[in-house]
Each structure stands twice: as structure tokens, then as C-alpha cells.
Amino acid sequence: MNKAQLTEKLAERCNIPKVRAASYINTLVEIISDALLTGDQKVTLSDFGTWTVSQRRQFTGHNPKTRTQIQVPARRIPVFRAGKGLKEALNKDLG
């Protein structure tokens, strides 16, 4: 599902215009992004999941085309970890 499809689903379920649904989705994404960018480091939606920022260290990699070694710089990456409610819902029919 992409953003346009998510917007359409939200508009249908909440009986609101697609423009308003898109605005809500954009606002939610901005709030989560801002929290991670400003260093809050963690955004949790109970039973759905948690977004955090993980620090990756610098390492020596290689260019597969030229086989030369390159230094891959340290970087921060966003990580999503599913919450208990989402995990249980996904595995409900498996046993």
C-alpha cells in the first residue's frame, strides 16, 4: 500500500475528504520525523510499534564493480520495531 492508497482508505473509513486525510497523514509523518530528527530518539504507538534512531559505525566496504575498498561513513538510520499487538495480529492464524 502506498501513500495515495492509505489516504484513500483513511478518507473512506473516517468519511472525510481525501484532502483532509492526506493532510492528517502528512502531519503524522512530519511529527514522527521531527521527533526522531530532534533527538527524542523514540516514538511509540502502543500495540503498533516504536520508531527509534540507530547509530551505524563506520566500516570498510568494497565497490563490487571495481573491487576497490571504500570507507563507508558512520550514519544514523531509522528503525521500526513492531509492537506486541501488531505481532499478535499478524500471527493470529498461524497457531
C-alpha positions in Angstrom: 0.0 0.0 0.0 1.4 3.4 -0.9 0.6 6.8 0.5 -2.2 7.6 -2.0 -3.9 4.3 -1.2 -3.5 4.9 2.5 -5.0 8.3 2.1 -8.0 6.9 0.2 -8.6 4.2 2.9 -8.4 6.8 5.7 -10.9 9.1 3.8 -13.3 6.2 3.4 -13.2 4.9 6.9 -13.4 8.3 8.5 -15.9 9.7 5.9 -13.7 12.8 5.3 -12.4 14.3 2.1 -9.2 12.9 0.6 -7.5 16.3 1.0 -8.1 16.3 4.8 -7.0 12.6 5.1 -3.8 13.4 3.2 -3.2 16.4 5.5 -3.6 14.1 8.6 -1.1 11.6 7.2 1.4 14.2 6.2 1.1 15.8 9.7 1.6 12.4 11.4 4.7 11.7 9.3 6.1 15.2 10.0 5.6 14.8 13.7 7.3 11.4 13.8 10.2 12.6 11.6 10.7 15.8 13.7 10.8 13.8 16.9 13.5 11.5 15.5 15.4 14.4 14.0 15.5 16.4 17.1 16.9 13.6 19.2 13.8 12.4 21.1 15.1 9.1 19.8 11.9 7.2 20.3 8.3 7.4 19.1 5.9 4.7 20.4 2.3 3.9 19.3 1.1 1.4 21.8 0.4 -2.1 20.4 1.5 -0.9 16.9 5.2 -0.2 17.2 8.2 2.0 18.0 10.4 4.1 15.8 14.0 4.7 17.0 17.2 6.0 15.6 20.2 3.6 15.4 23.8 4.6 15.1 25.8 2.6 12.5 29.5 2.7 12.8 32.0 3.4 10.0 33.3 0.3 8.2 35.4 -0.7 5.2 33.4 -1.9 2.3 34.1 -2.6 -1.3 32.8 -1.4 -4.6 31.5 -4.5 -6.4 32.2 -3.1 -9.8 35.8 -2.1 -9.3 36.6 -4.3 -6.3 38.3 -1.3 -4.6 38.0 -0.8 -0.9 35.9 2.2 0.3 35.2 3.7 3.7 31.5 3.8 4.4 30.9 6.6 6.9 29.1 6.3 10.2 25.4 7.2 9.9 22.1 7.3 11.7 19.2 5.2 10.4 15.6 5.0 11.4 14.4 1.6 12.8 10.8 0.4 13.3 10.1 -2.4 15.7 6.6 -3.8 15.7 4.6 -3.8 18.9 3.1 -6.8 20.7 -0.5 -6.1 19.3 0.7 -5.9 15.7 2.9 -9.0 16.1 0.0 -11.0 17.6 -2.4 -9.8 14.9 0.0 -10.9 12.2 0.4 -14.3 13.7 -3.1 -14.9 14.9 -4.0 -17.6 12.2 -0.6 -19.4 12.4 -1.3 -21.4 15.5 
